[in-house]
């Protein structure tokens, strides 16, 4: 009777299975590097001032079509200034007239709060919790991290598919 060969020899007998498996592992590794490592390193090279500038561009783009509640924005900004949410970023709040029950943070300190969520609140403490939550995204640079992750994901897909036009579209849509 023939001796059983090791797992490696059995795997190599099925060469195309091994090749596909190795290729899949390589793609997963590349994706994880581009999705986690590259943004984490890149964020260290982006200054707070550059992040604020980038956030201003996103904010201006977003608010171009939004219906802003100026009086609520003024009152909420005054309230926000009193609770001091950041030492590094100027926290600027904008209230958008919409029934959406949501709020979000942009890079560099912009917080956008919809009237839909404000109308659901029953106490000032809920408002403080909301503002604190969104400010924590700013302070921990989550929005910038997300943008960098999206850019690197676009880069990875473009490199793997050799579609460099997709890369340029990804960069342009995130700037």
N, C-alpha and C positions, 0 to 999 in steps of 0.2 A: 504494500500500500504506500502511496506517495505521502510524503510529509506535508502537513498543512503549512502553507506559507503565512507570514505575518499579515497584519491588517493593511500595511502599506502595499504589499504585492497584490492583495485582493482588490484594493482600491484602484491600483494602476491597471488591472485587467479591465476595468470599466473606465477607461481613460476619459471618455467624454463626460461621464458623470463627475469625475474628479475635476475636470476642467471647468465645468459649469459651477460646481460647488466652490471652487477656489475663486472663480470670477465673481460669484455672488458675495463671498466674504470680502473680497477686495472692494467691491462697490459699497458695501455696508460700511467698511472701514473709512473709505474716502468720504462718504456722506457724513459719518460721525465727526471726522476731523473738520470738514467744512462747516458743519452745523454747530458744533460745540467749541472746538479749539480756536479756529480762525476768528470768530466774533469775539471770543473772550480775550484774545491777544490784541485784536484790532481796537477794541474799546479803550485799551490803555494808551493808545496813541492819539485819541481824540480828546482835545481839551474841553473843559467846561464851556469856554467861550464859543468854540466851534459848535458844540452841541446846542447851545442856546440859539446860535445863528441858524442852524439846521431846523430846530424846533420852530423858529419864527417863520421860516419858509413853509413848513408844513401847515402851521397855523393860518397863515395868509391864504394858502391854497384852499384849506378847508372852509374858512369863514367867508370866502368869496360868494358862496351859494347859500350860506346859512342865514337864518333870520335870528339875529341877536337881540335879546331882551336887555336893552341898555340900562334900564333902571335896576333890574334884578342883578345884572352884572356889577354895577356900581356898589350895591348893598352887599353882595356876596364877596366882592373883592375887599371891601372895608372890613368885613367880618374875618376873612382869611388873613388879612394883615395883622389882626389882633392875636391870632393863635400861633403865629410864627411856625410855619411848617418846614422851613428849610434854611440851613446856614449857607449852602452853596448856590442855590438857584433862586431867582426871583419868581415866586409863585404868582402866576397871573391866571385869574379865573374868568371864564366867559360862560354866560348862560344862554343857551340856544332854545328858542321857542319850538318845541316839538313834543309829541306825546311819548316818545321813546323813554323807557325807564332805564337810563344808563348814564354813565359819565366815563371819561377816559383822560389819560394823561399823554401829552406829547413830549418829545425830548426837550430838555432845557427849561421846563417849568410851566408850560401851558396846561391848565386843567379845563376841560370842556364838560359842562354839566347841563343836561337837558331838563327843561321844565317838568317833563313827565316824572322824573324821579323826585324832584323837589316837591311836587304836588302830593306825592305818596308819603312824604315824611311826616312824622307826628311829633317830633321833638328836635330841639337844637342839637342834642347829643348825636342824633342820627346824621345830621349834617356834618358835624365835626368828624364823625367816624368815616363818612364818605370822603371828605376832603383829606383827611389823614391817610386813608387808604390810597387815594390817587397820588398824593404827594410822596408816599413811600415808593411808588413806581418811578417817579421822577428822581428821587434821591438815590435809588438803587440802579438807576439808568436802565430800567427794564425796556422802555420804549426804544431806546437806542440799540440795545441788545437785540430786540426783535427785528428792527430794520436791518441790522448787520447780518442776522441769521437768514432773513429773506434774501438779501443780496448774495450771500455765499451759497444758498440753496440754488438760486438762479445760475450762479457761476458753475456749480457742480453739474447741474443738468445740462448746461450749455457745453461744458467741456466733454461730458460723457457722450452727448448726442452730436457733438461737433457743430452745434448751431450757435455760432457767435452772434448772430443777429438777435437771438433770444437773450443773450447776455447784455447787449447794449440796451434792449428794451427794458430789461430788469433794472439796470442802473438808472436809466432815465425815469422810469416810473417811481423810483424811490428817492429821487433827488428833488 
